[in-house]
Amino acid sequence: MVQKLSLLASKKAALLVGIFFAISLLSSCASNIADVNVEIPDHAWSYRNHIKASFEIKDYTKAYNIYFKLRHTADYRYANIFILAHFKNDKSTATKRFEFKLAKNDGEWLGSGSGNLFTYNLPLLSNYHFEKNGKHEIDLEQNMRDNPLMEISDVGILVEEVK
């Protein structure tokens, strides 16, 4: 009986160590500094509906990738999208206009599809180095002629540390 209890206790200890190791491994792989997703009401993205991600950079010597995340329906009317990205820290703001191609010339969507939705992770900045540590914000707005821009389901921002 004592041997069975001892064996059971060692199995539980091994299981706990395994779970702790798995959690540690998964958490060390996560290098997302910010991951924001916003559902667009009525699939109508207006000029006034800015998508914001606030985050803190603790090591400005490291490189970061910044992505524009987009989901649209199959009824989206355009093969591209223009956005304005405002990069802010406590002392300055820089604005840059981006154009992203969303479909091939024959109309086939470039994003990954699931039912009627197409998903993209589009690079805004790759291997980017922030000027300094501290609080930062990225503010995205649609910059198309249509207001609101219809058939946009979700918009987001991903900031991740380059490995």
C-alpha positions as CSV (number, residue, x, y, z in Angstrom):
1,M,0.0,0.0,0.0
2,V,2.8,2.4,0.9
3,Q,4.5,1.6,-2.5
4,K,1.3,2.4,-4.4
5,L,0.9,5.7,-2.6
6,S,4.6,6.5,-3.2
7,L,4.2,5.6,-6.9
8,L,1.0,7.7,-7.2
9,A,2.8,10.7,-5.5
10,S,5.7,10.5,-7.9
11,K,3.4,10.3,-10.9
12,K,1.6,13.4,-9.7
13,A,4.9,15.2,-9.2
14,A,6.0,14.2,-12.7
15,L,2.7,15.4,-14.2
16,L,3.0,18.7,-12.4
17,V,6.6,19.2,-13.5
18,G,5.5,18.4,-17.1
19,I,2.6,20.9,-17.0
20,F,4.9,23.6,-15.5
21,F,7.4,22.9,-18.3
22,A,4.8,23.1,-21.0
23,I,3.4,26.4,-19.6
24,S,6.9,27.8,-19.4
25,L,7.7,26.8,-22.9
26,L,4.5,28.3,-24.3
27,S,4.9,31.5,-22.4
28,S,8.5,32.0,-23.5
29,C,7.4,31.6,-27.2
30,A,4.9,34.5,-26.8
31,S,6.7,37.6,-27.8
32,N,3.6,39.8,-28.6
33,I,4.0,43.2,-27.2
34,A,0.5,44.2,-28.3
35,D,-2.3,42.3,-30.1
36,V,-5.5,44.3,-30.6
37,N,-8.5,43.2,-32.6
38,V,-11.6,45.4,-33.0
39,E,-14.9,44.2,-34.5
40,I,-16.2,46.9,-36.9
41,P,-19.9,47.6,-36.2
42,D,-22.2,46.7,-39.1
43,H,-19.0,46.0,-41.2
44,A,-18.8,49.7,-41.9
45,W,-15.4,51.2,-41.1
46,S,-15.7,55.0,-40.9
47,Y,-13.0,57.6,-40.9
48,R,-13.7,58.5,-37.3
49,N,-13.4,54.9,-36.1
50,H,-9.6,54.8,-35.3
51,I,-8.1,51.5,-34.1
52,K,-5.6,52.0,-31.3
53,A,-3.0,49.9,-29.7
54,S,-1.2,51.2,-26.6
55,F,1.9,49.3,-25.4
56,E,5.2,49.8,-23.6
57,I,8.6,49.1,-25.1
58,K,11.0,48.0,-22.4
59,D,14.0,47.4,-24.7
60,Y,14.4,49.8,-27.6
61,T,17.5,48.0,-28.8
62,K,15.5,45.0,-29.9
63,A,13.8,44.8,-33.3
64,Y,10.0,44.6,-33.7
65,N,7.6,43.7,-36.4
66,I,4.3,45.6,-36.6
67,Y,1.3,44.2,-38.5
68,F,-2.0,45.6,-39.7
69,K,-4.6,42.8,-39.2
70,L,-7.7,42.9,-41.4
71,R,-10.7,40.7,-42.0
72,H,-13.2,41.5,-44.7
73,T,-16.2,39.7,-46.3
74,A,-16.2,38.4,-49.9
75,D,-18.4,41.4,-50.8
76,Y,-15.6,43.9,-50.2
77,R,-15.6,46.0,-53.4
78,Y,-11.9,46.7,-53.8
79,A,-8.7,44.8,-54.6
80,N,-6.7,47.0,-52.2
81,I,-7.0,49.1,-49.1
82,F,-5.3,52.4,-48.0
83,I,-4.7,53.2,-44.3
84,L,-3.1,55.9,-42.3
85,A,-0.9,54.8,-39.4
86,H,0.0,57.3,-36.7
87,F,2.9,56.2,-34.6
88,K,3.0,58.1,-31.3
89,N,5.3,58.3,-28.3
90,D,5.2,60.9,-25.5
91,K,7.1,63.5,-27.6
92,S,6.2,63.0,-31.2
93,T,3.8,61.6,-33.8
94,A,4.7,60.3,-37.2
95,T,2.1,59.5,-39.8
96,K,2.5,57.2,-42.8
97,R,0.1,56.1,-45.6
98,F,0.1,52.5,-46.6
99,E,-1.5,50.6,-49.5
100,F,-2.0,46.9,-49.3
101,K,-3.0,44.7,-52.2
102,L,-5.8,42.3,-51.2
103,A,-6.6,40.5,-54.4
104,K,-4.9,39.2,-57.5
105,N,-5.7,40.8,-60.9
106,D,-8.3,38.1,-61.6
107,G,-10.1,39.0,-58.4
108,E,-8.9,36.0,-56.3
109,W,-8.5,37.1,-52.6
110,L,-4.9,36.9,-51.3
111,G,-6.0,36.4,-47.6
112,S,-6.8,33.1,-46.0
113,G,-10.4,32.4,-46.3
114,S,-12.9,30.9,-43.9
115,G,-16.4,30.9,-45.3
116,N,-17.3,34.4,-46.3
117,L,-14.4,36.0,-44.4
118,F,-10.8,36.7,-45.6
119,T,-8.0,37.3,-43.1
120,Y,-4.7,39.2,-43.5
121,N,-1.7,40.0,-41.4
122,L,-0.1,42.8,-43.4
123,P,3.4,44.1,-42.5
124,L,3.5,47.8,-41.5
125,L,7.1,47.8,-40.3
126,S,9.6,45.0,-40.3
127,N,12.6,44.8,-38.0
128,Y,11.7,48.2,-36.6
129,H,13.6,49.8,-33.7
130,F,11.7,52.2,-31.5
131,E,13.6,55.4,-30.6
132,K,13.3,54.9,-26.9
133,N,11.8,52.8,-24.1
134,G,8.4,53.8,-22.8
135,K,4.8,54.1,-23.8
136,H,3.9,54.0,-27.4
137,E,0.6,54.1,-29.4
138,I,-0.3,53.1,-33.0
139,D,-3.5,54.6,-34.3
140,L,-4.9,53.3,-37.6
141,E,-7.6,54.8,-39.8
142,Q,-9.0,53.8,-43.1
143,N,-8.0,56.1,-46.0
144,M,-10.2,55.0,-48.9
145,R,-12.6,57.3,-50.8
146,D,-15.7,55.5,-49.3
147,N,-16.9,56.6,-45.9
148,P,-17.8,54.3,-44.4
149,L,-15.8,51.6,-46.0
150,M,-18.2,48.6,-46.2
151,E,-17.6,44.9,-45.6
152,I,-14.7,45.3,-43.2
153,S,-15.4,42.9,-40.4
154,D,-12.4,43.3,-38.0
155,V,-9.3,45.4,-37.8
156,G,-6.3,45.0,-35.6
157,I,-2.7,45.7,-34.8
158,L,0.0,43.3,-33.8
159,V,3.4,44.3,-32.4
160,E,5.8,41.5,-31.8
161,E,9.5,41.2,-30.9
162,V,11.7,39.8,-33.7
163,K,13.3,36.5,-32.6
